[in-house]
Amino acid sequence: MTGGTVHWKDRWDEYSKLEREEMESLPPERLLDNVSQGRYGRYYNIWYVIAERSTLEEAGWVLFQVLKKNDIDYLYRYHSAAALIELLGDNEFEPVDLSADHEKIRDNIDRLNIILVERIGNCQ
């Protein structure tokens, strides 16, 4: 902060912290329902709270469905991919491999689908 003016980054951090606290107060099932309904929050906290408080079995297919959406902001797909990779405990992919618009994205999503079926069964 300089000259009495609040810097945008300080505001972002403040609001992000408040959102994170709100997300942490919700049960994992509610967070996953929010994601299923397209309610992701504004500061990308939902993805990391899900990764910390859910299992792959609970969250895997919900997060995977976000990766398949082309009509949402790239950063939502990126952070969803990061959470899913965390739950997988796998380093085969980086978040950008599953979220960015590049020629291998379909192959990567198809591979991830196979991994999820092997690890947790078919999508319910």
N, C-alpha and C positions, 0 to 999 in steps of 0.2 A: 504494500500500500504506500503510495506517495502522495503528498500534498492533500490528504484528506479524501482522495478519490479511491473508491474500491476497484481494484483490478478485476477483470472478468474471470481470471483464473481463481481468485479468492472466492468469488461468488459461486463458480462452478463447484469448487471443493466443498463449500458450505452446503449447497443444495444436494450435492452427491452424497455427502455424509448423512443428511437427513433422509434421503431416499433409501440409502442402505439400511439405516436403522428401521425404517418402516418395513422394508423387505424382510429383514431378519425377524421381525415380529410375527410374520405370517407363516402358517404351516406350509411345508413343501407342496402339498396337494393344491393349495390355493395359488402358489407361485406358478405351478405347471398349468393350472387352469387359466391363469392370466396370460401366459405365453400362448396357449391354444387359442385364446380369444383375441390375440394380437395386441395385448396390453403389456408392453415391454418396459415401461418407464422411460425416463428421459436421460438417465446417466449410466446406463448399461450395467447396473448393479444386479439386476435380476438373474443374469446368467451366472454370475460368480456365487451368488447365494444358493442357487440351485445346485451348482457343482459342489458346494461345501455341505449341503444338507440333504441331498437326494442320492439315490443309487442309480447306477446305469439302468437297471431294470425299470425304475420308476420314471426316469427322465429321458432315456435314450431316444425313444421314438418321437417324443414331443420336440426335442431339440433338432432331431433329424428333419422333421417336417418344416421347420423354419429354414433350414438350408436349401430346401427345394423351392422356396418362394422367390420368384423373380420380381415381384411387385413391392418389395420392401427395401429399405435402405441397406446398403452393403454392410454398414457397421453392425446392424442387428444380426445379420448372418455371420459376420466375423466373430462377434462375441458369443453367439450361440455355438459356433464351431469350437471356440476355445473351451467352453464349458463341457461340451461333449468329449473333446479330446482328453480333458482332465478326468472325466468319469471313466473313459476307456482305459486310462493309465497306459496309453500307447504313444509312441512317438513316430508312427508311420506318416502322420500328417501334421502340417502346420495349419493354423486357422485359415490362412489365405488360400491354402490348397482346396478348401471346401467352401469358400465364400466369394472369392473374386471372380470376375468375368475373364476367364482364360480358356484356352482350347482344351485343357485336360479336366475341367471342372466336372463334366458329365461322367468321365471315367472314374474320377475320385469319389463322386457321390455314389456311383454304382458299386465301387469297391467297399465304401463305408456301409452301404446297405447289406452287403454280404457279411461283413464283419459283425454288424448288429444282429442279423439273423443267427449267425453262429454262436454269438455270446448270450443273447437274451431271447431268441425266438422271433417269430413273425410279429409284425406290427399288429396290435390289438385293435 
